């Protein structure tokens, strides 16, 4: 059985997550348009943009909440864009947490 991708797994070039040509349209609106992104082991990457620019949709595409219109997603060198959320989580891709308030509720 092949090794399971996880937090410390990467492809031979150190790539943990690779997004190529990822896109999603909702009707006539192109929410995410041909995104390429490479995350390497031991790196920190930020995603900035104004409201409505597609940041949340991109995360939803990566974690499997939303299916892409096109594109490819690999985790530690293994293609995962055709797999469901649970399979992606088992492979080591942490599901998207939509709001920090769900993790850190206000104390009373």
C-alpha positions in Angstrom: 0.0 0.0 0.0 1.4 3.4 -0.9 2.4 5.8 1.9 -0.3 8.2 2.9 0.2 11.9 2.2 0.2 13.9 5.4 1.5 17.0 7.1 5.2 16.1 6.5 4.7 14.5 3.1 5.8 16.2 -0.1 6.7 15.4 -3.7 10.3 14.9 -4.7 10.7 18.6 -5.3 9.4 19.6 -1.9 5.9 20.6 -3.2 3.2 19.8 -0.7 0.2 21.3 -2.5 0.1 22.2 -6.2 -2.9 24.0 -7.8 -2.8 24.3 -11.6 -5.4 26.1 -13.8 -8.1 26.0 -11.1 -11.3 27.7 -12.1 -14.9 27.9 -11.0 -17.8 29.7 -12.6 -21.2 30.3 -11.1 -23.5 31.0 -14.0 -21.9 33.9 -15.9 -19.6 34.9 -13.0 -16.0 33.5 -13.0 -15.3 33.4 -9.2 -11.9 31.8 -9.6 -10.0 32.1 -12.9 -7.0 29.9 -13.8 -5.2 29.9 -10.4 -1.8 28.4 -10.2 -0.4 28.0 -6.7 2.5 26.0 -5.2 3.0 25.4 -1.5 6.3 23.9 -0.4 7.2 22.2 2.8 8.1 24.5 5.7 6.8 27.6 3.9 4.2 30.2 4.9 1.9 31.6 2.2 -0.7 34.3 2.4 -3.7 34.9 0.2 -4.9 38.5 0.1 -7.6 40.2 -1.8 -10.7 42.4 -1.5 -14.1 41.1 -0.5 -15.6 39.1 -3.4 -12.2 38.3 -5.1 -12.6 34.5 -4.7 -10.4 33.7 -1.7 -13.1 31.7 0.1 -14.1 30.0 -3.2 -10.5 29.0 -3.8 -10.3 27.4 -0.3 -13.6 25.6 -0.9 -12.2 24.3 -4.2 -9.1 23.0 -2.5 -10.9 21.3 0.3 -13.6 19.8 -1.9 -16.6 21.7 -0.7 -17.0 23.1 -4.3 -16.1 21.2 -7.5 -13.9 23.1 -9.9 -15.0 23.9 -13.4 -11.5 23.1 -14.5 -8.0 22.6 -13.1 -5.9 20.1 -11.2 -5.0 19.8 -7.6 -2.2 17.5 -6.2 -1.2 16.8 -2.6 2.3 15.5 -2.1 2.5 14.6 -5.8 -0.8 12.7 -5.8 -3.9 14.0 -7.7 -6.8 14.7 -5.3 -9.1 17.0 -7.3 -11.3 14.1 -8.2 -11.6 12.9 -4.6 -14.3 13.9 -2.1 -13.7 16.0 1.1 -13.4 12.9 3.3 -10.8 11.3 1.0 -8.8 14.6 0.9 -8.9 14.8 4.7 -7.7 11.2 5.0 -4.8 12.1 2.6 -3.8 14.9 4.9 -5.6 18.0 3.5 -7.2 19.8 6.4 -10.8 20.9 5.7 -11.5 24.7 5.5 -12.8 26.2 8.7 -15.1 29.0 7.5 -14.8 31.4 10.4 -12.4 32.0 13.3 -15.5 32.5 15.5 -16.3 28.8 15.1 -12.9 28.0 16.5 -12.5 30.8 19.1 -16.0 31.7 20.4 -16.2 34.9 22.4 -15.9 34.3 26.1 -18.8 35.3 28.3 
